[in-house]
C-alpha cells in the first residue's frame, strides 16, 4: 500500500485538515528517540519538516532584521513544543554543562519514555512475559512484574473511577489501561455487578471546564469564571487560585483561594461558567499552594453545622430513640460523662444544627445551652404552624424556565449516548501513541477493530491519521519518522519508534490512584497490602520529568465510608460468587434490627450512600438495603442464579435508588428559600414564585417525616393528608 501522495489531495476528506502541531510533535519525538545522545536545536531542525521550512525561509531572507525575526519565531515555536510535550508527559530533558548552565542540547531517554516490559505472575506461579525487541533501543527497557492481586486491584480501581461518571477521569483510566493491556491481561476490565454503579447527579460539570481547571492546577495558574452562588441566587465574577479538585457526594468541586475574599472556598463545577485560565506568562506559576494544605483533609465530608470560621459552641444532645439513623448519630460528637444517652457536639452554625436535630423527628433533643434549646423549640413551633390550618393551599403554577444551574428536565434524565472525546493536538497525539504499538508490525489492520481497541470511532481515528500524514508543504525527499498508511477501512504503519506504549502520565496515575483510594475505603484491612503494592507498581511506570512531583490529590476524593467495610466485603463476595447473604438490618425508624436472607444482585451508589439491590426471601421480591444500616453480614453456602431479566435501571426511579411494591407517594412543596438547591439536585423547574413541588415515592413513613423535617418550616407535605396529620402530631410531641 502506498502512502498518500500530494497529487491525491482531492480525495482527502475536507473535515480532516492537517494539524501542523501534531505533525511537529510526532516528528520531534521520532527525532529525539532515534538518538542515543543529546541533540541541539540546529540538528533537530533538519528532522522536523515544518522547522526546516521556516529555517530555510529565514536563511533566504534579504536582510538581517527579517532573518532574525524569522529565526526567533522558529525558536519560540520550538520552545512551545518542548513545554507542551513535557506537559503531555514526555520526559524531554535539557542537558547541562558541568557548571550547571544549559548548553542547548536535548534528549529523551528511551527507558524513561517507553513503558517497561510488564510481566504477569499468574496465580499458578508461572510468569507471563511479553515479546521483546532487540533493536532501536528497546533492549534497554527494564521489566516489572505485577502479581495477580495487584493487577486485579488496578482493574477494580479503573472500574470504580469509570463509575464516577466524569469523562476526563474515564479518559485517563482508559488510556492507562490501554497502555497496560499491551502486555497484561486487562482487556476484560469492565465494571461488573459487584462494583458500585453510580447514579450521576443530573447537572454534570462541563468536560471543557474540568480540562481547563486541571491544566490550571498543573501549571499553578489563576482562573477567572462566573459563578452562580446558591446562597444569594446571584451570578458573580470570581478570580481564584486553584488548590485541588475533589469529588464529594456525587459532585465535583474546586478548592481554591478566592482572591476577592481572601480565603479558601469550594466551588461546584456545574455552577461555573466562562472559565478562563490566566494566559500571561504561561510558563510561570501565579501562586504557590501552601505546604500545609492537604486536599484530602480539606475535602472530607463535614456536616453543615461544623463549617464556619467562628468559635464552636458546645451543645449537649439527648438521644431518645433506637432507629438506624439515631444509632448512627450516636457515633458522632463525644461522650458526656455519667450520661450514656447524651452526646456533646461542637457547633459553629446553630441554625443548621437545629435543623439537623429536627430531621430525627424527636429522637434527638438539645438540652443545653439554653439559647440553642430555645432556637430548637421556636423552629418546632414554626414548622407545626405550617400544618395547623387543615388542607394545604392549591398547587403553585410551574414556570417553564429550568432551575438555575440545572440541565433542562427533558435533557437531564438521559445522558448522551456518545462517548466524550477530548479535543486538540494533545488528544490526537494520545490516540496516535496508542495506535502505533498495535499496528507497527508491517501488516494491515482493520481500522474499525483498531479504533475499538483504542476506545474511539473509526471516523475519529481516520481524521487523526489524515491530519498527521497529509503534508501539503513537506519538502520533497523528507522521510517521516513514523510512516502511517491509511485506506478507507485499513491502516498500517512502518516505524522504528513508538513501538512501545508511553509510560503512564501523572494524570493517568492520579486517576487510577483515585480509584485505589475509593477501593481502600470499601475493602477490609487485609486487602490493604495488595492495594498499596498496586499503587507503588503504578508509580514505578510513570514518566519521569525534570523536577516532576505527583500533585497531592490532583484528583483527590472524599466519598466517605458507607457502613462497615467488613460487611461490604461479604456482600461483594456474595455478588461475585452468586451466593446468598444473611443480613442483620435495621430499617429506618425501627428500634430493633431484623434478619434477612438476600440474593445480592448489584451495588448502587447514590448521593454518597451505598445500597445493595437483591431478592429478599422474607418479602419474596427485589428490595433495596442501605449499606450503613447493615449491622452484620454472613456469607452463606447456598448459591443463586441472577435472573437474566434483572436490570438495575428498573430499580431506579427518577435517578434515585428505590424499589418497593405498592408504595405510596408524597407531594412536597419547598419554599423559595431552599427550592433552588433541591431543583439543582433533581433537575427540576422552579415555579413562578421560586418554590418547587415534587413527588417522592414513600415506603417508610418515618423516612418521609425525617426528610421533610430536615428543612423545618421551608418544606411542607401537601399530600397525603394522613401524613400531614401524622407530622403535626409528631411536632406537638417534639415541642412538649
N, C-alpha and C positions, 0 to 999 in steps of 0.2 A: 504494500500500500504506500502510495506516495504522499508526502506531506502537502498541505495546501500551498499552492503557488500563487504568486501575485496576479497572474492573469486569470485566476479563478475567483477573484474578489466578488464578482457579481452574484456568485452562488451562495455567499455567506449571509446568514440572517441579519437583517438590519437592526434587530434588537440586541445584537452582541458585538458592539464596537470594541476595538482593542482597549485594554486597560494598561496604559504605559507604566503605572506604578507597579502593578502585578508583574509585568514583564521585567522591569528593573530588579524587583526583589528576587525573582527566580534566577535571573542571570547573575546577580551579585552573589547569591547563596552558592550557586554552582561554581562560580569562580573561586570563592573562598574555600569551599570544601575540596576543590581539586588540588589545593596546595598543602604541603606539609609545613611550610614556614610562613611567617608573616609577609604581607604584600602591601606595597604602597598604593596610594590612590592613583598615581600615574600609571602603575601597572594594571590596576583594576579597570581603568578607562578603556583599555584595549579589549576587555572581555565582555563589556556591557554595551550593547548596540546603541542605546539612547545616549549614554555617556560619550561614546565615540562620535556620534553625530554632532553633539554640542561642542565637543572638543575640536573637531576639525573645522566647524563653523567659526570658532574663536580664532583658530590659527590662521584662517583666511581673511580675518578682519583687516581692513586697510589702515586702521590707526590703533595706537596702543591703548587709548581710553576704552574704545569699544571692545578690544581684545580682553582687557582686564575685567570689564563688566560681565562679559560672557563667561569667562572662566570663574569669576566669583559666583555667578548664578549657578554654574555647574557644581561648584564645591558646596553651595548651600543645599542643592538637591541631594548630593551625596550625604551630607550631614543629617538631613531629614530622614533619608532612607535608613541610615545607621540607627538613629534614635527609634524609628518606628519598628524596625526589625527587632531591636532589643526589647521594646515594649511588647512585641509579639511573643518573646521568649527565646529569641536566638542569642546564644552566648557569644556575641561579637565583641572581641577584646581589642583594645589599643595597646600596642607594645611600647614599653617604656625603656629608655636608656638606663644606664647604671645610676645616673644622678636623679632618676625619677621623672624626668621630663619625657613627654610623648614624642616619639621620633617619626610619627606619621605612617606607621605600618600597622596592619590589621590582620586578625586571624580568627578563624572559628575552629576550635579543636573538635575533631570528629567525635571523640569519645564523650565530649560534653554536649554535643548537639544530638547525636543519634541515641535512640533508646537502647539500653543494654540488651543483650540476648537474655530473654526471660525464660526460665525453666520452670517446670511444674512438678512438684513432688506429689505423685498420686498417692491415695490412701494406702495402696498395697505396698508402697515402698519404692516403686520404680520412679525414676526421674526422667521426664519427657523433655528433650532438648530441641530447640528449633534448628532449622537448616542454616548453616553459616556460609559466609562468603570469605574467600581468602584474598580478594583483590580490592583495590580502590580504598584501602584504609579500614575496611570493615573488620579485619582481623584484630585490630587494636581494641575493639569493644569488649567490655567485661561481661560476665554472666551474673545473673541474680536469680535465685530460686524462691518461688512462692510455695509455701505449704498450702495444703488443701483448705484448712480452716481460714487461713489468711485471705486466700482468693475468694472464698465464699463470703467473707466479711466485706470485701470490696464490692462484690456483685450485689449484696444486700444493701450496702450503703448507696450504690448508684440507684437501685430501685426506689429507695426511700426518698432520695433527692428528686427523682423524676416526679414522685407523688406530690411534692410541694407545689408543683404547677407553675413554676416560673420558667419562662422559655430560655433565659440566658443560663441559668443553672443547669437546666436539662441539656442545653447545647454543650456546656463544659463537661458534664459527666459522660455524655455520649461520645464526645471527642476523646476523652481519656480512655474509655473502654474500647474504642475502635483501635487505638494505639496498642493497648494491651492484648487485644484479640489477634493481632498479627502472630503472636507466639503462644498465647494462653487460651484455654478453653472457656472463654466468657461469652461466646455467641448467644448462649441461652439466658443472658442477663435480662430477664423480663420480670416485671412486677407480678407476683403471684398472690394467691388468696391469703397467704399468711403474712403478707406485707400490708401495712395500713394503706387503705385507699383514702386519699384526702379530698374532702369536699371543699372546693375552692370558694373563696369569697367572691361575690358577684362582680364587684368593681375591682378589676385586676390592674396592677400598675402597667403602664406602657413599657414595652420592651426597650424602646429607644431611651426612655428616662433611666431605666436600670443601667443600660450600657454607658450613658453619659456619666452617671454617678460613680460607676465602677472605675471609669477612666480617671475621673477627678480624684478618687481615693488613691489610686496607684501613684498619681503624679503630685498629690497634695496640692490641688488647685482649688481655689474658691469657686462657689457655684451660686448663681442667681436664679430665682424662679418665682413664679406667682403661687401662692398657697391659700387654699380655702380653709380657714380656721373654723372648725365646727362650733367652738365655744362662742364665737362672735357672729358666725354665719356671714363673714366677710372674706373677700379675696384680697390679700395683701402681697406686696413685693418683699421678698426676703433675700438676703445675701448671707451665706453660711460657709463655714469651714468644715467639710465632711470628716468625721472620725470613723464611721463604720456603717455597714448595712446589716440589719438583723431581721429575722422572721419570727413573729410572735402572734399567737392566737389567730393564725390564718391570714396575716397581713405583713407586708414588707415595710420597714421603717428605716429612715436615715437618721443616725445620731450625728449631730453637728452643732458646732458653736455658732449661734446666731449673732452676727456682728452688730446688728442694730440694738439687740437687747443685752449683749454682753454676757450671755450664759448658754449653757448646753441645753439643747432641746431635741425632741424626737419629732420627725415629720413623716407622716404616712405617704408612701409613694403615689398612691392613687388619688391623692388630693393635690399633687403638684402639677404645674403647667408651665410652659415656656421656659424649660430648663436650659441654662446656658453656662458652659464652663468657661472660666476666665481664659482668654486666648493670649493675653500678654505674657511675654517671657515664658514661652511654652515649656522650656526645659528647666525652669527654676521653680522650686516649691514656694507656694504663697504663705505657708504656715507650717508649724510642727505640731504633731499630736503629742500632748503631754505624756511623759514617760510613765506616769501613774495611771493613765487611762486604760481600763480593761473592758472591752466591749461586752464580753460575756457577763461580767458582773453588772455593768450598766443596764444590759438588756433583759436581765432576769425578770420574770413576771412578778409584779407587785400589785397589791390592792390599791385602789384609788386613794383610800384614806391614809396610806403610807407615804404618798407623794407630797412634795412641797418643801420649801426652804425654811419654814418657821420651826420653832421648838415643838417637840412632840409632847402631847398631854397624855399621861397615863389614865386609861379608862378601864374600870373593872366591870366585867360582864358575868351575869349568872346564867347558867345553862339549865333548861327545864325539860328538854326532850331527848329522845334517843333515835331520831331519824338519821338516815345516812348523811344528809347534809350537816346536821348538827354534830354528829360524831366526827366528821371531817374537820369542822371548825374547832373542835376541841384540841386539835393538833396545832392550832395557831396560837400566837401570843405566848404567855408564860404562866406558869402555875402560881396560884395565890396560896401562901402557906396557911394551913388549917382549914381551907375551903376547897375540897376536891371538885365541887361543881362550879367553881369560878375560875376565870382566866383574866389576865391583865394584858392590855393592848396599848401600844404607843401610837397615838393618833395625831396626825397633822391636819387632816381635813375632817372636822367634826360632822359637817352636813353629809359627806359621803359615807362616814362611818355609821351614822344614824340610819341611812337608807339601807346599808348592808345589814344592819340588825333587823330592820323591817322585813327583809327578804326571808327570814327564818320563821315568819308567821307566828311569833310569840314564844318560840323556843329559846331565844336569846334576849335578855333584857339588861340594859345598863343599870348599875347600882351606884355609880359614882364616877366622876364628881357630879355635884347637883346640877350644874348648867347643862351637862350632856343628858342627864336624866330628864330635865325639863324640855330640852330640844326634842328628844325621842317622843315624849308624851304629846307635845304640840303637833308633831308630824303624824302621829297615830290619829289624833282628833281631826286634823285637816283631811286626812285620807278617808276617815269614816264619814265625814260630811259629804263626800262625793257620792256615797251610796245611800244617804239618808233621805233622798227625795223620790223614792219609788223608781218608776221606769226611767230608763236613760233617754237623753234627747235624741231627736231624729238624726240619722247618719248625715255627716257632712258631705257636701259635694266634692268630687275628686277633680283636681286640676289635671290638665293634660300635659303639663310640663313635668319632666322627670325630676326626681330629687337631686339636689346639688351633690356633685361628687359621685354620682352613680351612673351606671350604664342605663340605657333605656330598657324598661322592663321586658319588652319583647325581644331584646337582643342579649340580655344578660344571662338568661337561663341556660342557653346552649352555647358553649364555646365554639369558636371557629373550628371547622374540621381540618383546616390547612395547618400543617406544622409551621411554626415560626422559623424563618430563615434569617440569620444575620446577614447584613449587607456590607458592601465595600470590599476594598482590596484585601484587607486582613482576613475577612471571611472566605474570600476566594482562595487565598493562599492556604488557609487551613484545609479546605477541601482538596486542593492540589497535593498537599503533603500527605493527606490520607490516601489519595488516589495512586500516586506513583509506586509505592511499595507493592501494591496489588497487581499492577499491570506491567511492571518493568522487567518482564521475562521474555520480551520479544514476541509474545503470542497476542492474537487478537482476543478481545473480551467483549461480552455483551455490555453495551452502555447501560441498559436498564438494570442488569444484575449488579454492576459496579456501583451505580448510583444508590441502589437499595442498601448495599453494604456500608456506604458512606453516610447514609441517612438523609439523602436529598432526592430530588427527582431527576430523571434523565434530562429534562429540559434545562434545569438549573445547571447541572454539570456540563451539559453541552455548551451553554453560554459561557461558562467559566473557561472551557477549553478553547473555544473560538477566540475568546478575549485574549487568551495567552498566546496562541500560535499565529494570530493574524497580525503580521508585522508589515504594514503598508510601506514603511520607510526604512526598514532594516537594510544596512549596507550589503551589497552583493558579496557573497563569499562567507558571510558570518555563519558559524555553526552554533546552533543553540546548545547551551549547557544541558538542557533537558529537552528531548525531542518527543512531542506528542502527536499522534496521528488520529484524526477524528473522521469518522464516517457517520451517516445518519443514525446507525444503530450499533456501531462497533467502535472500539477505542483500543489503542496500544501505545507503548512507549519504548524508547531506547534511551538509556541513561546509565552513566557510571555513578551518579549521585542520587541522593534522596531515596535510595532503595530500602532504607530502614526508616521506620517512623521517627519523628522527632520526639525527644523526651517530653514528659508531662510539663505543661506550663504551670505557673503559680496559680492562675485562676482555676485550671482544671484540678490541681491538687486541693485548693481551698474548697471546691465544690464537693469532692469526694470526702474531705475531712469533715465537712458539714454533715454528710450522711453518716459517717462513722460516729460523730458526736451524738447525733439523734439516736443511732442504734445503741450507744452506750447507756443512754438514759432508759432504754427499754429492755436491756439484757441483764441477766443475773451476773453477779460479780465473777463467777468462774469463767465467764466468756470474755472478760476484760482483756486478758493477756493476748488473745488472738486479735482483738480489735486494735490494741496498741501496737502489736507487731506489724499488722497490715499498714497502719499509719506510718511507721518507720520505713517499711518497704517502699511505700509511695514516695516518701520524702527523698529516698535514695535514687529515684529515677526522674527527678525534676531537672530542668535546665539550670545550669549554674551561671548566673550573671554576675558581672563585677559589682561588688557591694550589694548583692541581692539579699534581701531578707524577706521571709514569708510574713505578710502582714498579720497582726494579731487580730484574727477573726474578721478578715475582709468580708467573708460571707458568714459571719457568726450567727448563731441562732440560739434562742432560748424557747423551747416548746413546752417546758415543764415536764414533770414526771407524772404520768397518768396511772395512779394506783401503784400496787406493789409489783416490782419488776419480776419477782419470782413467780407470781401468779400469771403475769403476762407471758413468761417463758413457757408455762404449762399450756396455756391456751394456744400459743403458736405451734407447740409440738403437736397438739391435737389437730390443728389445721393442716400441718404438713403431712401427718401420718393418717389423717381421717379417722381419728379415734375420739370416742366420746369423753366429755369432761364433766366432772361433778363440781358445781359451783355452790359456794355459800354466799348468798347475795342478799343485800339489804336494800329493799325498794325505798324510793323516796317517800318520806313520811311514815315509814314503818319503824316501830320501836325495836323489833327483833328481826334478825336475818332468817331467810328460808333457804332450803336446799333445792337445787335444780340439776337435772341431768340434761346436758346440752350437746347437740351435734354442731360444732362450730363451723360456719361456712365462710366467714370473712371478718376482717378487722376494718373498721372505718373510723377515720379521724375527722372531726368536725368541730370548728370553733374551739380548738385547743383541747378537746376531750376525745378519748379513745373509746370506741364501742365494739362489742362483739355481736355479730349477727349470726344467728343459728336457729336450729329447730329445737324447741323446748318440749321435752317429753311430757312434763306436767300439764302444760297448756295445749299440747298437741298442735302447735302452729309455730311459724317463724316469729321469733321475738328478738328484741334488741336490748343489750345489757351494757350499762356504763361500767368501764373497767375500774374506775375509782370506787365503785360500790361493791366490788368483789372482795369478800373477806377471806376466802380460801378457795383454792382450785386444786383438783386432783385429777390426774390423767388416768383414764380407765382403759381396760384391755379391750373392750368391745369396740369394733370398728363400725363405720357407717359409710354410705356412699352419697356424696353430694349430688342432688338432682341436676340433671343436665339443663333443666329449665330454670334453675335458680339464677336470678340476676340481682346484683346489688342495687341497680337503678330502680327496681321496683320497691325497694325498701326506703328509698329516698323520696321525700315529699317536699317539693319546693326547695330543693337543695339541702334539706335537713334530714338527719337520721331519725326515722320514725316508722314504727310498724306495730299496729295494734288493731285487731279485728273489732269492728263495731264501735270504734271510738267516736266521741263527740268532738265538737269544735267550740272554741270560744272566740267572740269578736271583741277586740280590744281597741280603744282609742287612746293614742299617745298625744300628749299636749304639744303645742308648737315649741315648747322649751326643750324637749328631748327628741321630738319626732325626726329631726334631720339625721341624728345618729342611727336610729332604727331604719330609716329609709335607705341610708347609705349601705348598711349591712345587708338589708334584704333586697335591695334593688327595686324599691317601690317608689311611686309618685306621691308627693305631698298633696294634701287638699288645698283649696284656695286660701284657707286661713292658716296654713302652715302645719296643721295637725296631720295625723296618719291613722287610718283604721286598717286593721289586719285580722285575718282569720288564723287561728292556731289550732292544730289537732290536739286533743287532750285525752290522754289515757289515765291520768293521775290528777285528781282534784287538788292534792296538796302541792304538786308541782305548779299547777295553774295559779294557785294563790301566791306562792312564793315568787313566781315570775312577775306577776303584776305588782306585788308589794315592794319589790326592789326599786320601783320608780315612784313609790309614795303616791302623792296626790296627782302626779303627772301621767298616770296610766289608769284607765277606767274600763272595767269589763262591761260591755254593752249587752252581751248575751252569752249564755242563757241566764234567765232570771234567777234560777236556783243557785248558780254560782255567785251572783251578786249578793243574794241574801246570806249565803254562807260566809262571804267575805266580810259583810257588815257584822255578823255575829262574832267572827274571829277578832275583828278590830275592837269591838266593845270589850272583849276579854283582855286584849292586849293593853287597852287603856285603863283597865280597872286596877 
